[in-house]
């Protein structure tokens, strides 16, 4: 490693991408009198590691700007607005869904359509309110076309942003809304039925799984199960607070 490379590494400016074709053209002037188009040789693994490290150092303002200007996955191409998240940045409660829908894409806030109204009602049922000790976010910050589930690669690109949000908020409890959110946060495949009614963990933070409000709008009979999950979440939060007070 040259001294220049060492300095760039110290400043967090690695990896260095080199235009190899341009270097070759400079060394051997072509007989045709014209250099070939430059070919960029990236180092994807190192680049992604550096990107994650940079995101993990961001404060709220830098993180919001990074999300607003993100072009890391194809979802940016058709978005109207990024959907960063909304609520109390020191909240005890964090609710995480899968991705923005059409209304969220238009307004830039999560859960503002019919599913959002149901979520607000669910919060009210356990004496919570959007923006008051509650933060709401999604696995991805841009709307997947046709409201499909986020693909694995899309979720992976957004994952550092969400992880940094969680680190900044430091919630006492995360509630994963739906199977997509649960599987991405827990990094394992499982059914909603097998995950409900249990206190799981996301990087040391207690996590509870329930149904996504959009699913409940289509499957009214499962609202009773969602209510059970919310009651379980309230009981869990009470226990967490007691444990914290007794330390």
N, C-alpha and C positions, 0 to 999 in steps of 0.2 A: 504494500500500500504506500503510495507517495505521500509526501507531506501535505500536498493539496487535498488529497482524499481524506487524510486524517482530520484536517481543519473542517472540511465539509461535514464529516461525520459528527464532530463535536457540536456544530451548529445545527444539527438535525436536517441537513440539506441533502443527505444521501437517500436513495441511490442515485448515482449519476447515469443518465441515459446518453449514450453516444451515437451519433449519426455515422454509422460505420461506412455506409456507401460514400458519404461525402469525404471521409478521411481517405478512402481508397482512391477516389477520383482525384484528390489533391496530389496524391503520391504518383499516380500514373495517369497523365493527361491522355484521354482516350483518342484513338486515331480518328474517331468520328467527330472530335472537336466539341463534344457535349457530354457532361457528366450525367450518370444515371440518377434518377430520383433518389433522394436519401431514404434509407431504410432505418427506422427506429428499432432498436433492440432493447425492449424493456426487461426489467427484472421484477415480475409481478409479485412474487412472494415477499421480497424485501420491501417493495413499494407498499404493499398492503400492511406490513408490520409497521412501517414508518407512519402511514396514514392513521392507523389505530392509535399509535403512541401520541401523535399530534392531537387527535380528537380527545384523548384522555386527559390532556393538559388544558383543555378549553374551559373558560368560564361561560356563564349563560349567554352573554352577548356574542362571543365568538362562536359558540355552538349554534345559535340561531342564524347567524350570518352564513356559517358553513352549510347548514341544511338548505337555506334559501337559494344558495348558489351551487347546489350539488348536481353533478352530471355523471355520477358513478355507475348508474345502471340505466337500462332503456326506459324505465318508467318516467324519466324526466321529459321525454320527448312530447308527451301528450298532456302533461299536467297543466292546469291553470295556476294553481298555487300549491306550494308545499304545505303540509299540515304538521306543524312542529309538535304541538301539544298545548295544553291549556290548564291553568289552575294555580294552586298554591305551591310555590317552589320550595316550601318547607313542610309539605304535607305528610301526615302520618299514613294516609291512604293513597295508593296509586292503582288506577285501573288501566289496563292495557288491552286494546283490541287488536284487530289484524291489519286493517288498512283503511284509508279514506274512501268514501263513496262519492257520488256525484255532488251532493250538497256540500260535503266537506271540501272537495276539490274547488268548488266555486267560492267558498267563504274563507277557507284557510284554517278552520278550527275543526277538531275531531268531534264526532257524534253530535251533529247539528240537525240531522234529518229525523225521520220517524223513529229510527233506532236510538237516536240521541234523546228524544223526548221520553222514550221508555227508560233509558238509562237514568235520566233525571228523576223519573218516578221511582225507580229502584233505589236511588240514593236517598230520596225523601223518605222512603219507607223505613230506612234505618237511621233517620235523623242526620243525614249528610246532605250537602249541597255543593254543586259544582263551584269550584273556586275557593271553598272554605274548608281547609284541611284535606282537600282532595285534589289530586292531579290526574289528568287523563291524557293518554298517549296511544300510539299504535306501533305495531311491529315495523311497518314501512311508512315513510313520510309522503309518498306520492300515490295517487290512485292507480291501482291496477286496472287495465282496460276491461270494461264490462263488469266491473266489480268482482272479478275472479279472485281466487286466493293468491297471495303473493308467492312467487316462485322462490325456491331455495336461494338462488343466486341474488335475487333482489333483497330478500331478507338479510342475507349475509352482508351486503353493502351498507344497509341501514343499521345493522346491529351495533356498531360502535357509537352511533349517535344515541340510541336508546340506552345503552349501557352507561354512557356519560350522564344522561339525564337522571338515571336511577342513582348514580353515585353522587350527583349534586343534591338531589332531593333527600336521599337517605330515608325512604319511607319505612315505617314500621311493618307494613303489610302490603303486598302486591296481590291484586285480584286479576287473574287472567280471564279475559272475556272470550270464550270460545276455544275450540280445539287448536286452531292455527296459532293463536297467541300462546297457548299452553305449550305446544310442541316446540315452538321456537325458543321460548324462555327456558324450558326444561331440557331441551336438546335430546329428546327421546320420543319414540312413537308410542302412542297409547290412546285409548278411547276416553272420551269425556267421563263415561260411567266409571272407569277405573281410577280416575283422578279426582273426582268429586269427593267431598267429605273428608279430605285429608289435608294436613299442613305439610306442604312440600317446601322446597328451598330454591331460591335463585341467588347464587353467590352469597349465601349466608343470610338472605332476607326471606322470612316466611312468605309463602305463596299459596293462594287458594284458587281453585279453578271453578268457574261456573259457565253458564251458557252465554253466548253472544246475544245482545238484545235483538239484532236482526233475525237470528234464528228463532227467538221467542215470538216475534211477530208472525212467523210462519207456523209455529208449533205452540199454540196457546196452552196445550195440556202440560207442557213442561215448565210453565211459569211457577207452579207449586214447588218444583224441584229447585228452581232458581231462588225462590224465597227461602228454602231450607239452606241453600248455600250462603245467602246473605246473613241469615241468623247465625250460621256457623262462623262466618267472618267476624261478626260483631263479638261473639263469645271469644274468638281467638284474639281479637284486638284487646279486649278487656284483660285477658290473661297476659298479653305482652306488656301492657301498661303496669299491671301489678308487679310483674317480674322486674321491670325497669325501676319501679319505685322502691323495690326491696333491695336493690343492689347497694 
